[in-house]
Amino acid sequence: MPLSHHIEAFTTFASSHLTGDPEHDYHIQLKIDHSLRVLDNARAILDGEKITGHVATLTLLAALYHDIGRFPQYSRYGTFKDMDSINHGRLGVLTLRELNLPAGLSRKDLRAVRATVALHNVKEIRPTTPAPLAGMVNVVRDADKLDIYPIVLDHLGKNSDSKPVVIHSLEDNPEAYSDAVFEAVVSQITCDYSLMRYSNDFILLITGWLFTLNFKTSIRLFAQSGLVEEAFSILPKDDKIKKLEEKIFTFMRYNNLPAS
Ligand SMILES: [Fe+2]
């Protein structure tokens, strides 16, 4: 089955959650567009890392379907916050099972795609995760982060008309950020969403994702987007943030060398 048919199956299911209410539909459309961009990002990472063949095809399917759980989640609970509703990765797997998607795959391939959907949003991947699953998950997680970054910045930027559901209802104080979030990011530790209090915390948290990317291609795409510069233009300009900025730009320069 060609990828275009999978895209059609995905969009048909996702669009069935549109209700005509502009506020509701805004959030559904956001996740439809996000899923399609994550598919594009996954393709760019696979190309850059020269991952081809069957594993690449399965990874693209997992990228397309990674957030399928978002549609029933939003329709049932009116939020994208897993803590207040349901784990959207697990709901995604249940949804794929119910719908018998992706169609036309062997049992083994179905298991791999669904496992990738289940693991795309866990805090950390277990080092014992076997290949090729680990590789598939790593591509989808990077592709996802590459797209969430501009969405969050867009909603937290200076002139944004921010939607509380998208930014998890954080306090908008342009000068404030939490020490706990800053420390996690500067120490390159995965930061927990529950530590966030201010909108700047979200910017710090997603900027810290740079250190957690799995592939050089992903770091290069992140660096080339120009969004890190935008993030630091929003954050307050004290000494701690300036040091972090230096660290992040050094990291990007170091990892952005052309492959030799
Ligand atoms: Fe997700």
Residues whose N, C-alpha, C, O or C-beta is under 5 A from the ligand:
A	BS01	LIG	H66 D67 N121
